[in-house]
Amino acid sequence: MSYLIKPKTYKRLLDMKQTERGIKQIKDFFQVNLSSELRLRRVTAPLFVLKGRGINDDLSGRERPVSFPIKDLGEAKAEVVHSLAKWKRLTLADYHIEPGYGIYTDMNAIRADEELGNLHSLYVDQWDWERVIDEKDRTIAFLKQIVVRIYAAMLRTEFMVGEAYPSIKPSLAQDIHFIHAEELRRQYPNLTPKERENEITRKYGSVFIIGIGCQLGDGKTHDLRAPDYDDYTTIDPQTGLPGLNGDLLVWDKILDRAMEVSSMGIRVDKEALLRQLELSGSEERKELYFHKKLLANELPLSIGGGIGQSRLCMLFLQKGHIGEIQASIWPEEMKAQCEELGMHLI
């Protein structure tokens, strides 16, 4: 079901021509900064992969991939990617990327089951990145280092936008606040996970929530994660809490709520994969192509994630709807309401 957030006051700061120019400037500038911060090399990525090989991202496990038959492959099914979480790790191995270096790419996806709204579209575009790590890097401390570097690239990009368009005033917090999902639950025990996100992000401006997918003290999870890419069950020795992954949230002053701009994490090793497949009742995946290679120690240890391109542009250009940034399909009623609010959907 679609849902439109209507800002109390909304003023479009850039016309459509300026917006299109701003989108290109942000994308060009940010990816160069991201690449230099994390030492990433750009690679070309697929729009679709073969079904049944365990390569596509299952997200929370409930979303249906868009699929189609391939005539020249005997009607074998292909799936439009949800993201490239597992494909990237295979590519690290294929390209023999050394520790401390990685890859990034433009990921374009179709998520037919998205509930359409200001922040959610059928079309997903993000920078998918993956970097080879050593065993010693599989810690929360290392994850935090990577998050801080990515956030530094965001701050520089925001400054660039403000210099190019003086009507846009910077809004990002200068520092990022880290908190584990269990600590967040204890802080706001009577709120839902989304309500907790809003409260903590309103307070600090930019927040990274650690441990997405792990079981919390109340027996629930903050949010769901597929069991075969992020490691959300390994106990960090420094914190004593499970999970080596998380979500990066920033406060959207236009929509007056938290906006998730990135999901990332240290990926499962052999032990974590077996543990998470068992916990999720997905042990049959051990027979799939990706999982066999990982269990045979043929894939490198890695950290990776995705950073929303349209969401970053929406944030930096201070737009009220993601449809002001990207071309997609929207309900007619939503399009009419957006026009009344001054949100011109592309």
PEDATA-V681544 format. One record per residue. N is the residue number from 1. RES is the residue in one small letter. PSI is psi in whole degrees, 0 to 359 (999 if undefined). OMEGA is omega in whole degrees, 0 to 359 (* if undefined). D_FIRST is the distance of its C-alpha to the first C-alpha in Angstrom with 2 decimals. Layout:
N & RES & PSI & OMEGA & D_FIRST
N & RES & PSI & OMEGA & D_FIRST
This chain:
1 & m & 129 & 180 & 0.00
2 & s & 152 & 181 & 3.81
3 & y & 128 & 182 & 6.58
4 & l & 124 & 173 & 10.22
5 & i & 126 & 181 & 13.20
6 & k & 106 & 178 & 16.17
7 & p & 145 & 180 & 19.46
8 & k & 318 & 174 & 22.28
9 & t & 136 & 180 & 24.48
10 & y & 125 & 178 & 23.81
11 & k & 122 & 179 & 26.66
12 & r & 118 & 185 & 26.47
13 & l & 337 & 180 & 29.44
14 & l & 143 & 174 & 29.78
15 & d & 180 & 188 & 29.66
16 & m & 324 & 178 & 28.04
17 & k & 315 & 177 & 31.31
18 & q & 322 & 179 & 31.82
19 & t & 313 & 179 & 28.27
20 & e & 321 & 178 & 28.85
21 & r & 320 & 179 & 32.19
22 & g & 321 & 178 & 30.79
23 & i & 313 & 181 & 28.21
24 & k & 318 & 180 & 31.14
25 & q & 317 & 180 & 33.35
26 & i & 313 & 182 & 30.92
27 & k & 317 & 179 & 30.22
28 & d & 314 & 185 & 33.95
29 & f & 314 & 185 & 35.11
30 & f & 317 & 184 & 32.76
31 & q & 329 & 175 & 33.22
32 & v & 317 & 179 & 37.00
33 & n & 319 & 177 & 36.93
34 & l & 316 & 180 & 34.72
35 & s & 316 & 182 & 37.09
36 & s & 325 & 179 & 40.16
37 & e & 317 & 187 & 38.85
38 & l & 1 & 182 & 38.01
39 & r & 63 & 182 & 40.47
40 & l & 141 & 176 & 37.97
41 & r & 138 & 182 & 38.87
42 & r & 139 & 176 & 36.47
43 & v & 163 & 177 & 35.81
44 & t & 138 & 186 & 34.07
45 & a & 157 & 179 & 30.99
46 & p & 154 & 171 & 29.45
47 & l & 335 & 181 & 26.21
48 & f & 158 & 179 & 26.25
49 & v & 164 & 179 & 28.24
50 & l & 139 & 178 & 29.58
51 & k & 147 & 172 & 27.57
52 & g & 11 & 179 & 29.25
53 & r & 358 & 178 & 31.16
54 & g & 17 & 184 & 29.05
55 & i & 325 & 181 & 28.73
56 & n & 152 & 178 & 25.03
57 & d & 127 & 180 & 23.04
58 & d & 358 & 181 & 21.06
59 & l & 239 & 179 & 19.12
60 & s & 356 & 180 & 18.04
61 & g & 357 & 183 & 18.91
62 & r & 343 & 186 & 15.58
63 & e & 138 & 179 & 14.44
64 & r & 126 & 176 & 15.81
65 & p & 148 & 172 & 18.16
66 & v & 129 & 184 & 18.70
67 & s & 161 & 179 & 22.18
68 & f & 152 & 179 & 25.00
69 & p & 150 & 179 & 28.63
70 & i & 114 & 185 & 31.61
71 & k & 313 & 185 & 34.46
72 & d & 358 & 175 & 37.26
73 & l & 32 & 177 & 36.33
74 & g & 36 & 180 & 36.62
75 & e & 18 & 174 & 32.93
76 & a & 145 & 184 & 32.03
77 & k & 137 & 171 & 28.31
78 & a & 152 & 177 & 27.07
79 & e & 133 & 171 & 23.79
80 & v & 134 & 186 & 22.27
81 & v & 147 & 168 & 22.49
82 & h & 319 & 169 & 19.77
83 & s & 183 & 186 & 22.52
84 & l & 29 & 187 & 26.30
85 & a & 315 & 183 & 27.05
86 & k & 327 & 177 & 29.44
87 & w & 320 & 182 & 30.64
88 & k & 322 & 181 & 32.05
89 & r & 322 & 174 & 34.15
90 & l & 321 & 181 & 35.62
91 & t & 323 & 175 & 36.43
92 & l & 318 & 179 & 38.21
93 & a & 316 & 181 & 40.44
94 & d & 322 & 183 & 41.04
95 & y & 359 & 179 & 42.06
96 & h & 47 & 179 & 44.12
97 & i & 134 & 183 & 42.67
98 & e & 159 & 179 & 44.83
99 & p & 141 & 181 & 43.78
100 & g & 354 & 179 & 42.81
101 & y & 165 & 181 & 41.33
102 & g & 198 & 183 & 38.10
103 & i & 158 & 169 & 35.89
104 & y & 159 & 182 & 32.87
105 & t & 164 & 172 & 30.95
106 & d & 117 & 179 & 28.20
107 & m & 126 & 176 & 25.26
108 & n & 129 & 185 & 22.82
109 & a & 162 & 172 & 19.93
110 & i & 123 & 178 & 16.98
111 & r & 94 & 189 & 14.03
112 & a & 340 & 184 & 12.05
113 & d & 8 & 178 & 9.62
114 & e & 142 & 172 & 8.66
115 & e & 112 & 190 & 5.43
116 & l & 142 & 179 & 7.01
117 & g & 198 & 183 & 8.99
118 & n & 326 & 185 & 12.69
119 & l & 354 & 186 & 13.51
120 & h & 132 & 182 & 11.32
121 & s & 163 & 172 & 12.05
122 & l & 332 & 183 & 12.60
123 & y & 128 & 180 & 16.20
124 & v & 127 & 176 & 17.81
125 & d & 129 & 180 & 21.38
126 & q & 161 & 170 & 23.50
127 & w & 112 & 175 & 27.10
128 & d & 131 & 183 & 27.57
129 & w & 154 & 180 & 30.90
130 & e & 138 & 184 & 33.13
131 & r & 137 & 179 & 36.58
132 & v & 137 & 179 & 39.35
133 & i & 167 & 173 & 40.59
134 & d & 166 & 179 & 43.48
135 & e & 322 & 181 & 43.39
136 & k & 343 & 181 & 44.48
137 & d & 358 & 183 & 41.34
138 & r & 65 & 181 & 39.02
139 & t & 160 & 175 & 38.75
140 & i & 324 & 180 & 36.48
141 & a & 318 & 179 & 39.15
142 & f & 319 & 177 & 38.80
143 & l & 316 & 180 & 35.00
144 & k & 321 & 178 & 35.41
145 & q & 317 & 181 & 37.92
146 & i & 318 & 179 & 35.50
147 & v & 316 & 180 & 32.73
148 & v & 321 & 179 & 35.33
149 & r & 318 & 178 & 36.37
150 & i & 318 & 180 & 32.88
151 & y & 327 & 177 & 32.42
152 & a & 321 & 177 & 35.81
153 & a & 324 & 177 & 34.63
154 & m & 317 & 180 & 31.66
155 & l & 318 & 179 & 34.12
156 & r & 321 & 179 & 36.43
157 & t & 318 & 178 & 33.70
158 & e & 320 & 178 & 32.67
159 & f & 317 & 179 & 36.37
160 & m & 316 & 181 & 36.72
161 & v & 317 & 179 & 33.88
162 & g & 325 & 177 & 35.52
163 & e & 324 & 181 & 38.85
164 & a & 328 & 184 & 37.52
165 & y & 90 & 185 & 35.53
166 & p & 338 & 179 & 37.31
167 & s & 345 & 181 & 34.68
168 & i & 118 & 181 & 32.38
169 & k & 136 & 180 & 33.53
170 & p & 144 & 181 & 32.94
171 & s & 349 & 181 & 30.58
172 & l & 142 & 171 & 30.57
173 & a & 150 & 182 & 32.57
174 & q & 337 & 179 & 35.75
175 & d & 159 & 180 & 35.36
176 & i & 138 & 181 & 32.69
177 & h & 129 & 179 & 32.43
178 & f & 137 & 177 & 32.22
179 & i & 141 & 176 & 31.11
180 & h & 150 & 181 & 30.44
181 & a & 327 & 178 & 27.30
182 & e & 319 & 177 & 29.76
183 & e & 321 & 179 & 31.54
184 & l & 320 & 178 & 28.31
185 & r & 316 & 180 & 27.46
186 & r & 328 & 181 & 30.98
187 & q & 324 & 181 & 30.73
188 & y & 67 & 188 & 27.58
189 & p & 338 & 184 & 27.72
190 & n & 5 & 181 & 25.74
191 & l & 156 & 173 & 22.66
192 & t & 163 & 178 & 19.61
193 & p & 317 & 180 & 19.81
194 & k & 322 & 177 & 17.45
195 & e & 322 & 176 & 19.54
196 & r & 317 & 179 & 22.63
197 & e & 316 & 180 & 21.66
198 & n & 316 & 183 & 21.33
199 & e & 314 & 183 & 24.63
200 & i & 326 & 180 & 26.64
201 & t & 326 & 174 & 25.50
202 & r & 322 & 183 & 26.16
203 & k & 316 & 188 & 29.57
204 & y & 344 & 179 & 30.63
205 & g & 310 & 178 & 28.68
206 & s & 128 & 188 & 28.37
207 & v & 143 & 171 & 27.90
208 & f & 117 & 181 & 28.03
209 & i & 120 & 183 & 26.77
210 & i & 146 & 173 & 28.85
211 & g & 41 & 178 & 28.17
212 & i & 120 & 180 & 24.53
213 & g & 340 & 180 & 24.29
214 & c & 157 & 178 & 27.54
215 & q & 128 & 181 & 28.02
216 & l & 180 & 184 & 28.52
217 & g & 337 & 179 & 30.98
218 & d & 8 & 179 & 28.65
219 & g & 359 & 180 & 28.04
220 & k & 176 & 175 & 24.47
221 & t & 155 & 175 & 23.27
222 & h & 319 & 177 & 21.90
223 & d & 162 & 183 & 19.45
224 & l & 149 & 173 & 19.71
225 & r & 143 & 173 & 21.89
226 & a & 149 & 188 & 23.22
227 & p & 356 & 192 & 26.83
228 & d & 16 & 170 & 28.69
229 & y & 292 & 178 & 28.49
230 & d & 142 & 174 & 28.41
231 & d & 107 & 181 & 31.08
232 & y & 13 & 181 & 29.56
233 & t & 341 & 180 & 32.32
234 & t & 133 & 180 & 35.61
235 & i & 125 & 176 & 37.31
236 & d & 125 & 184 & 38.42
237 & p & 334 & 182 & 42.10
238 & q & 324 & 183 & 42.07
239 & t & 337 & 184 & 39.17
240 & g & 12 & 181 & 39.29
241 & l & 151 & 181 & 35.49
242 & p & 150 & 173 & 33.45
243 & g & 127 & 178 & 31.41
244 & l & 35 & 182 & 32.43
245 & n & 181 & 177 & 29.09
246 & g & 178 & 179 & 26.61
247 & d & 139 & 177 & 24.04
248 & l & 121 & 182 & 25.17
249 & l & 143 & 174 & 23.44
250 & v & 156 & 181 & 24.57
251 & w & 124 & 177 & 24.09
252 & d & 106 & 185 & 22.25
253 & k & 340 & 178 & 24.24
254 & i & 312 & 182 & 22.19
255 & l & 352 & 178 & 18.88
256 & d & 49 & 178 & 20.99
257 & r & 170 & 179 & 19.49
258 & a & 142 & 175 & 20.18
259 & m & 123 & 174 & 19.26
260 & e & 122 & 180 & 19.80
261 & v & 344 & 181 & 21.99
262 & s & 146 & 171 & 23.54
263 & s & 133 & 184 & 23.65
264 & m & 168 & 177 & 27.13
265 & g & 164 & 169 & 29.71
266 & i & 133 & 188 & 32.96
267 & r & 162 & 181 & 32.40
268 & v & 140 & 165 & 33.47
269 & d & 187 & 184 & 37.12
270 & k & 313 & 183 & 38.47
271 & e & 317 & 180 & 38.69
272 & a & 322 & 179 & 35.22
273 & l & 311 & 180 & 33.69
274 & l & 318 & 181 & 35.57
275 & r & 315 & 184 & 34.65
276 & q & 328 & 175 & 30.90
277 & l & 321 & 179 & 30.81
278 & e & 315 & 181 & 32.62
279 & l & 326 & 183 & 30.45
280 & s & 0 & 182 & 27.23
281 & g & 34 & 184 & 28.91
282 & s & 33 & 186 & 28.75
283 & e & 340 & 178 & 32.50
284 & e & 341 & 180 & 32.42
285 & r & 343 & 180 & 31.22
286 & k & 340 & 182 & 34.79
287 & e & 359 & 180 & 35.82
288 & l & 159 & 186 & 33.59
289 & y & 307 & 182 & 35.21
290 & f & 314 & 186 & 33.80
291 & h & 323 & 177 & 34.39
292 & k & 318 & 180 & 37.91
293 & k & 320 & 179 & 38.86
294 & l & 317 & 181 & 37.66
295 & l & 338 & 177 & 39.46
296 & a & 9 & 180 & 42.55
297 & n & 36 & 179 & 42.57
298 & e & 0 & 179 & 42.20
299 & l & 144 & 181 & 39.46
300 & p & 156 & 168 & 40.17
301 & l & 143 & 184 & 38.84
302 & s & 166 & 170 & 36.26
303 & i & 144 & 181 & 33.81
304 & g & 177 & 180 & 30.85
305 & g & 188 & 178 & 27.38
306 & g & 145 & 180 & 25.01
307 & i & 120 & 185 & 24.78
308 & g & 120 & 181 & 21.96
309 & q & 309 & 182 & 23.70
310 & s & 324 & 179 & 21.18
311 & r & 320 & 177 & 20.41
312 & l & 317 & 179 & 24.17
313 & c & 318 & 178 & 24.74
314 & m & 317 & 180 & 22.08
315 & l & 310 & 186 & 23.82
316 & f & 329 & 179 & 27.33
317 & l & 1 & 176 & 26.87
318 & q & 57 & 177 & 25.02
319 & k & 156 & 183 & 22.05
320 & g & 351 & 183 & 18.99
321 & h & 139 & 181 & 16.46
322 & i & 338 & 177 & 16.69
323 & g & 348 & 173 & 16.72
324 & e & 350 & 182 & 20.13
325 & i & 322 & 185 & 21.39
326 & q & 155 & 177 & 20.14
327 & a & 123 & 180 & 19.63
328 & s & 196 & 179 & 16.32
329 & i & 134 & 183 & 13.99
330 & w & 153 & 174 & 11.58
331 & p & 144 & 183 & 10.19
332 & e & 322 & 180 & 13.41
333 & e & 320 & 179 & 12.47
334 & m & 318 & 179 & 11.59
335 & k & 318 & 180 & 14.85
336 & a & 318 & 179 & 16.79
337 & q & 320 & 179 & 15.81
338 & c & 319 & 180 & 16.72
339 & e & 321 & 178 & 19.95
340 & e & 328 & 181 & 20.85
341 & l & 355 & 181 & 20.51
342 & g & 12 & 176 & 22.71
343 & m & 107 & 182 & 20.25
344 & h & 106 & 182 & 21.38
345 & l & 137 & 182 & 18.98
346 & i & 999 & * & 21.14
